[in-house]
Amino acid sequence: MHSPFTMGPALLFCPADRPERYSKAADRSDAVILDFEDAVAPADKERARDAVLEQAGAEGLDPSRTIVRANPVGTAEFDLDLRALEKTPYRTVMLAKAESAEQLRALAGFSVIALCETAAGIVNASAIAAEPNVSALMWGAEDLLASLGGLSSRNDDGGYRAVALHARSAVLLAAKAAGKEAIDAVYVNIPDLDGLKEESRDSVASGFGAKACIHPNQVAVVREAYAPAPEAIAHATELLEAAASAGTGVFQFKGKMIDGPILKHAEATLRRAGHPRVGS
C-alpha cells in the first residue's frame, strides 16, 4: 500500500550539485526537491550524488520534507542514483520521464512521484498511478513538447497550448482516479509572479495538491494561492457542522440545497487550512 503524499503545497527544486543551497531551499519551501536530473550537467552528476550522501547524516535535511529527483529508468545515471539513494534516509523519489508501470518497480521500497513528461508517460499515466509505490503524479510541459517534436508549451498570451492542457488534465485525472496526489508543473517565467499567481489559483481550483517551483521567490505566491481565506475556512467549518447535525444526504444551509460534492469542497478547504475534518 502506498504512503499518502502529504508534502506541499510549494515544492522547490534545488540542484543536487549545490549543497550550499540545500538548507536555504528547505527553509524557504514546504519540501525541497534535490535534483539529480535536468538541473545538473552530465559532468557534475557524480559530484551531485556525493554531495547528497555527504549531508545525509544526522544533520541532513528532514526526510519527511525531502524529495530526490532521479534520472530516467534505463539510464546508467539512474542505476548510480539508486545506489546512492539506498545509502540515504530519503525515501521519496521523483522519477524523471516515467513512461510505464514496469519502471516504477525498479524503485520498490521508495515512495515515488512519477513525473509524466513524455508522450508515453501521459498516455500511460493511469497504469503508472495504479502502481502501489506511487504516491503522486506530476506532469512536465517543456519535456513533453520536446518529446512531441513541438516548439513550446505555451501560446503567445502565456496560456498553455491545447496539447499541454490535455496532458495536465490527463495526469490530474489519472492520479485522482487511483487515489493518489497530483502535482502541477513548474512555471518557468520566473519574473512573472502575476502569471504564477493566476496559474496557482487554477491549480488549487482544479484539484492539484501541490505545485513545484524553480525559484524561492515563487514559493510565497504558491502558498498564498493554496491558503484558504479566513471567511472560506469559517464557512466550510459551519457548513460541515451543519451537515453533521442534519445527518442526512441532502439538507438546506443558508437557503441552498447542500449535497455530497459541496461537502467535499468544504473538506478540501479545511485540509488546505490544516484543520482536521469536522466530526473525525
C-alpha positions in Angstrom: 0.0 0.0 0.0 1.3 3.4 -0.9 2.1 6.1 1.6 -0.1 9.2 1.1 1.7 12.2 -0.2 1.5 15.0 2.4 4.2 17.4 1.3 3.3 20.8 -0.1 1.8 23.0 -1.3 5.1 24.6 -2.5 7.8 22.2 -3.6 11.1 23.8 -4.5 13.7 22.3 -6.9 17.4 22.6 -5.9 20.3 21.4 -8.0 21.9 18.5 -6.1 25.4 19.7 -7.0 24.8 22.9 -5.0 24.9 21.6 -1.4 25.3 25.2 -0.1 21.7 25.8 -1.2 20.1 22.7 0.4 19.2 24.2 3.8 18.1 27.5 2.4 15.8 25.8 -0.2 14.4 23.6 2.6 13.8 26.6 4.9 12.0 28.6 2.1 9.7 25.8 1.0 7.3 23.1 2.2 9.5 20.4 0.7 12.8 20.5 -1.3 13.5 18.5 -4.4 17.2 17.7 -4.7 17.6 17.3 -8.4 20.0 14.7 -10.0 18.5 15.2 -13.4 18.0 18.3 -15.6 19.4 20.8 -13.2 22.8 19.1 -13.1 25.2 18.9 -16.1 26.3 15.4 -17.1 29.9 16.1 -15.9 28.6 17.1 -12.5 26.2 14.2 -11.7 28.7 12.2 -9.7 29.5 15.3 -7.6 25.8 15.8 -7.0 25.3 12.3 -5.7 28.4 12.7 -3.5 27.0 16.0 -2.1 23.7 14.4 -1.1 25.5 11.5 0.5 27.8 13.8 2.5 24.9 15.9 4.0 22.5 13.0 4.6 23.7 12.2 8.1 22.4 13.3 11.4 22.4 17.0 10.4 20.9 16.3 7.0 17.6 17.5 5.6 14.3 16.3 7.1 13.4 13.1 5.1 9.7 13.9 5.6 10.2 17.1 3.6 12.8 16.0 1.1 12.4 14.6 -2.4 15.2 13.4 -4.7 14.6 13.6 -8.5 16.3 10.7 -10.1 17.4 10.3 -13.7 15.1 8.2 -16.0 15.0 4.4 -15.6 17.1 2.6 -18.2 20.0 5.1 -18.0 23.3 4.4 -16.4 22.8 7.5 -14.2 19.6 6.0 -12.8 21.4 3.0 -11.5 24.0 5.2 -9.9 21.3 7.4 -8.4 19.5 4.4 -6.9 22.7 3.1 -5.4 23.3 6.4 -3.7 19.7 6.8 -2.6 19.8 3.5 -0.8 22.6 4.9 1.4 20.5 7.9 2.5 17.4 8.3 4.7 15.5 9.8 1.8 12.7 7.6 0.7 10.6 9.9 -1.5 11.9 9.8 -5.1 10.7 11.8 -8.1 11.2 9.6 -11.2 12.0 11.8 -14.2 10.4 10.8 -17.5 8.3 8.0 -16.1 6.8 6.1 -19.0 5.5 2.8 -17.8 4.2 0.9 -14.7 7.1 -1.5 -15.0 9.7 1.3 -14.5 8.2 2.0 -11.1 9.1 -1.5 -9.9 12.8 -0.5 -10.0 12.0 1.7 -7.1 10.4 -0.8 -4.8 10.8 0.4 -1.2 10.5 4.1 -2.2 7.5 6.4 -2.3 7.6 7.6 -5.8 6.3 10.8 -7.5 6.1 9.7 -11.1 6.9 12.6 -13.4 4.9 12.2 -16.6 6.6 14.4 -19.1 6.7 12.5 -22.4 4.0 11.3 -24.8 4.4 7.8 -23.4 4.2 9.0 -19.8 1.0 10.9 -20.4 -0.7 8.0 -22.4 0.3 5.5 -19.6 -0.5 7.8 -16.7 -3.3 5.7 -15.4 -1.3 2.5 -15.3 1.6 4.4 -13.7 -0.7 5.9 -11.0 -2.0 2.4 -10.1 1.4 1.1 -9.0 1.4 0.6 -5.2 4.6 2.6 -4.5 3.4 5.6 -6.4 2.2 8.4 -4.0 1.7 11.1 -6.6 1.9 12.1 -10.2 3.4 15.2 -11.6 3.5 16.4 -15.2 6.0 18.5 -17.1 5.2 20.7 -20.1 8.6 21.5 -21.7 9.9 18.0 -21.8 6.5 16.8 -23.1 6.6 19.3 -26.0 10.2 18.3 -26.8 9.2 14.6 -26.9 6.4 15.5 -29.4 8.8 17.5 -31.6 7.0 20.7 -30.7 8.4 24.1 -30.1 6.9 25.5 -26.9 4.2 24.5 -24.4 2.5 28.0 -24.3 0.8 30.3 -26.7 1.9 33.9 -27.1 -0.5 35.1 -24.4 1.2 32.8 -21.9 -1.6 30.2 -21.7 -0.9 26.5 -22.3 -1.4 25.1 -25.8 -4.2 22.6 -26.1 -1.9 19.5 -26.0 -0.3 20.7 -22.8 -3.7 21.3 -21.2 -4.8 17.8 -22.3 -1.7 16.4 -20.6 -2.2 18.4 -17.5 -5.8 17.2 -17.2 -4.9 13.6 -18.0 -2.3 13.4 -15.2 -4.6 15.0 -12.7 -7.5 12.6 -13.6 -5.2 9.5 -13.6 -3.8 10.5 -10.2 -7.1 11.1 -8.5 -8.7 8.1 -10.1 -6.0 5.9 -8.4 -6.4 7.8 -5.0 -3.0 9.5 -5.4 -2.0 13.1 -5.2 -1.3 15.3 -8.3 1.4 18.0 -8.5 1.2 20.8 -11.0 4.2 21.7 -13.3 6.7 24.5 -12.7 6.1 28.0 -14.0 9.3 28.8 -15.9 8.8 32.6 -16.4 10.3 33.4 -13.0 9.8 37.2 -13.0 6.1 36.8 -13.9 4.7 36.4 -10.4 1.2 37.6 -11.6 1.1 34.8 -14.1 2.2 32.3 -11.5 -0.5 33.5 -9.1 -3.2 33.0 -11.7 -1.9 29.5 -12.6 -1.5 28.5 -8.9 -5.1 29.6 -8.2 -6.2 27.4 -11.1 -4.1 24.5 -9.7 -6.0 24.7 -6.4 -9.4 25.1 -8.1 -8.7 22.1 -10.4 -7.6 19.8 -7.6 -3.8 19.7 -7.7 -2.5 19.1 -4.2 0.8 21.0 -4.7 2.8 22.9 -7.3 6.5 22.7 -8.0 8.7 25.9 -8.0 12.1 26.6 -9.6 12.9 29.8 -7.7 12.5 30.7 -4.0 10.5 33.8 -4.9 7.7 31.6 -6.3 7.1 29.8 -3.0 5.1 32.6 -1.3 2.9 33.0 -4.4 2.0 29.3 -4.4 1.4 29.2 -0.7 -0.9 32.2 -0.9 -2.9 30.7 -3.7 -3.3 27.4 -1.7 -4.2 29.1 1.7 -7.9 29.5 2.1 -9.2 32.9 3.2 -10.4 33.1 6.8 -14.0 33.6 5.6 -13.7 30.4 3.5 -12.5 28.5 6.5 -15.3 29.8 8.7 -17.9 29.0 6.0 -16.5 25.4 5.5 -16.5 24.8 9.2 -20.0 26.0 9.7 -21.2 24.0 6.7 -19.7 20.7 7.9 -21.0 21.2 11.4 -24.5 21.8 9.9 -24.1 18.6 7.9 -23.1 16.6 11.0 -26.2 17.9 12.7 -28.5 17.3 9.8 -27.4 13.7 9.5 -29.0 13.3 6.0 -27.6 13.1 2.5 -29.1 16.4 1.3 -30.0 19.3 3.5 -30.6 23.1 3.4 -28.0 25.6 4.5 -28.5 29.3 4.3 -31.2 28.9 1.7 -29.2 26.5 -0.5 -29.5 22.7 -1.0 -26.3 21.0 0.0 -25.2 17.6 -1.2 -22.0 15.4 -1.3 -19.9 17.3 -3.8 -20.3 20.6 -1.9 -19.3 18.9 1.3 -16.2 17.5 -0.3 -15.2 21.1 -1.4 -15.6 22.2 2.2 -13.5 19.3 3.5 -10.8 20.2 0.9 -10.8 23.8 2.2 -10.2 22.7 5.7 -7.5 20.3 4.7 -5.6 23.1 2.9 -6.0 25.2 6.1 -4.5 22.4 8.1 -7.8 21.7 10.0 -9.0 18.2 10.8 -12.2 17.1 9.2 -15.3 18.0 11.3 -16.6 15.0 13.1 -13.4 13.0 12.6 
